[in-house]
Amino acid sequence: MKRWILAALLGWGLLAGAPARAEPAQLARQLCASCHGADGNGPGPAPRLAGQQAGYIEQQWQAFRLHQRADGGAHGAHGAAMAALKSEGNVKALAAYFAAQPPAPARSAGGDPALLAAGRKLYAEGNLAVGTPPCFSCHGDRGEGGSAAPRLAGQHAAYLTRRMRVSDAPQPDSAMEMQEILKTMSADDIKALLAYLATL
């Protein structure tokens, strides 16, 4: 973690004298690559951004800026990036850049067939008896995301596991609905869903 923060701080120093409108690929290399990878397909534990919905990236950036989302210990890196990204145009360009990058390929299906089937059913149908809606209705048929929901396909399993926990940490308004949905799901439901998401 300290290496990522140091790299981000160095990136901020390099960018301090940059023009107000920098190239998004340059911003990605200097501010984001140490954690997320220059193309958004970083090795983790930070989330992959490649192919992520641009609007969602912008929304989460604003949540970090307003301290409405916990940052998993990356506050030093995010703080340095925020100091450099003062232009909303740069934020939008950077979000669009990551959204346009080819995401990591899906992994081959494996593991317990019954667990995968249960996860697939939850994703496609939900469990309306307990108030769990189908995941595809927000996140897309193949986890590609939508206007208000993030891409889940190709995301790091450890990151998804962290995000699929009921949390008392600060949350943006857009995440509160998901927090309520998580409260309707059992530990077994979440385990099955994570197993299925790993195949998208």
Beta strands, then each sheet from edge to edge (+ up, - down):
end
